[in-house]
């Protein structure tokens, strides 16, 4: 069959299977397998599949994923999120919208111990939402702020999504992790400024926390030492070239386990068992998604579709920055129906060669991709973070959660625009790092 026709049929088959409720990894694998059969034959497909799962997943780089997930699970059970919220509340709780700001700061801090957006939203939501409800906060803004804070979990290192991008594109995992730090801080600042403006208009009667003195703030801050230790071990070790990302993740997981043991002492085994269980479940999901994506990507490589698209765009005369902007905008409708991992595995086999062909920094483009995936975590009808918050806060309907999150989608677009216009915000830190 003609390669272009085969590619069109395979892509269409993905969306048909997804509409029928097929898991994303299976839809990708089946579509890729069907495409390979159309351009080659069944014997060729079976021969390629013999060792495909092993060669795709049996790499030392991917051990970073379960280790970072495990570190976040240990940190969650060690009550680090609750302690962080208390510290953040001491610093900003007296301001209009201060509790929502404290939730954002807590999300940023917990993101430095966990690479998961859902885990960050769930941990911070369980702590911050009851406090905001008691203070008379607008339910939509309260829920939306926590859902938005959760997206920092996939940007501030250690981020599983950044590692996933590095694995799919074969760029430096260490540089991807380091590159997420400054954009993560920028996102946190934009969120907090936005809350300050919105809270002054929407919640003039919300109860403000009493202003804490400097001694109280500094005393509370010292109780959040675990986050500082984990952050320095992981990102500091990678940045200074003392450890590879895999080694840093392993050391971080052990450090988080020791913190959990020190915090709980008695009754620690259920927390450890639950941490391992959630780590295994999430890791298996990610690896199966990679397998499905790998089969489909192999088919696209076989028919040379990414290279043809990249060449056609390069010869079209469209300004390169306009091309990248259009590629990024494609994530908005995709984010309404797919999770972040699925969006990446579907789009990157086509987008990444195009971006490389145009001469853009793959690290910069990777951060922008993650930012657009963040928006998908907050947009209806499948905004995963909003569903998590609605499940925690039964008193706030899902529609209100989405309504509150829309403010933060606008803030995300502001941040994406800044990162797009000034690539140095993303690239200057990884360019100076000593490790790889």
Number of C-alpha atoms within 10 A of each C-alpha: 11 9 18 13 13 21 24 11 15 25 19 12 19 23 16 14 17 17 11 10 10 14 13 24 26 18 26 31 23 19 27 28 22 22 30 26 18 19 19 13 13 14 10 12 18 13 10 14 14 10 10 15 17 11 11 15 17 11 10 8 17 21 17 23 24 24 24 29 28 31 26 30 28 28 26 24 23 23 15 27 28 18 19 28 26 21 23 23 26 25 23 23 24 16 20 23 30 25 29 31 30 28 33 30 27 30 33 26 24 32 31 27 35 31 31 26 27 21 23 31 31 21 23 28 27 16 18 25 23 12 15 22 16 10 15 14 23 18 20 20 27 29 34 28 30 32 36 31 32 35 30 33 31 28 32 31 29 36 26 28 27 29 28 23 23 22 18 18 16 11 16 19 25 27 25 29 27 25 27 30 21 17 23 24 16 15 25 22 16 17 25 23 15 17 26 17 12 16 21 14 11 14 15 12 13 19 19 16 16 12 15 15 11 11 9 13 18 14 13 19 17 11 14 20 14 19 21 13 15 25 20 16 18 27 23 18 21 26 23 14 15 14 20 20 29 21 17 25 28 20 19 26 25 17 19 27 22 14 19 22 19 12 14 14 10 8 9 15 12 10 18 17 11 14 21 16 13 14 21 15 11 15 19 12 13 19 18 17 21 26 22 24 29 23 26 29 24 17 27 23 14 15 18 14 18 20 18 14 15 20 15 12 17 17 9 9 8 10 11 17 14 10 17 18 13 11 17 20 13 13 23 15 12 18 25 18 19 22 18 22 21 22 21 23 24 20 18 20 22 20 21 20 19 25 21 13 15 18 10 16 12 20 25 20 21 24 27 24 23 24 26 24 26 28 25 28 29 29 22 21 17 16 23 24 31 31 22 19 27 22 14 17 19 9 10 16 16 21 15 19 29 25 19 24 30 21 19 23 21 14 21 20 14 14 22 20 13 14 21 19 11 12 17 12 18 25 23 13 16 21 13 11 17 13 18 18
